[in-house]
Each structure stands twice: as structure tokens, then as C-alpha cells.
Amino acid sequence: MNVLKIVLGITAGGAAGYLWHRIVGCASGMCPLVRNPYLSVIWGALLGFIFAVNR
């Protein structure tokens, strides 16, 4: 159960990071975290992992 929770947290966080990139994005190109979709997914997955581990 614990591994499933972590995998779901990483997946949901990565999806949220990608959606943040697509919906909010960065109009000026000066935003280091959301100007690249790969970085947005990585940061989202990392936050999802942290959230899943601490719950």
C-alpha cells in the first residue's frame, strides 16, 4: 500500500506540473521552473513524492 501511495503521488504531481506548464506557463520566458515542460514535470513529481511520503 505504501509503494502504491508513493507511485500515485509521483504520477499525480508530475501531471499537475505538466498542467501548470500548459495552463499557467511563463509568458516572458524568464521563469526557470515553468519555461521547460520537463522541469515542470520533475518539480511536480518531486512535490508529489514529498506529499505522498508525509501523508
KAQUI-V871061 format. One record per residue. RES is the residue in one small letter. SS is DSSP state (~ for helix, > for strand, _ for the rest). NEAR is the number of other ideal C-beta (glycine too) atoms within 8 Angstrom. Layout:
# KAQUI-V871061
<<RES	SS	NEAR> <RES	SS	NEAR>>
This chain:
# KAQUI-V871061
<<m	_	4> <n	~	5> <v	~	6> <l	~	7> <k	~	10> <i	~	11> <v	~	8> <l	~	9> <g	~	14> <i	~	12> <t	~	10> <a	~	9> <g	~	15> <g	~	13> <a	~	9> <a	~	11> <g	~	15> <y	~	12> <l	~	8> <w	~	11> <h	~	13> <r	~	7> <i	~	6> <v	_	6> <g	_	8> <c	_	9> <a	_	4> <s	_	5> <g	_	6> <m	_	6> <c	_	8> <p	_	5> <l	_	7> <v	_	11> <r	_	10> <n	_	7> <p	~	8> <y	~	6> <l	~	11> <s	~	14> <v	~	12> <i	~	10> <w	~	10> <g	~	15> <a	~	13> <l	~	9> <l	~	11> <g	~	15> <f	~	12> <i	~	8> <f	~	10> <a	~	12> <v	~	8> <n	~	5> <r	_	6>>
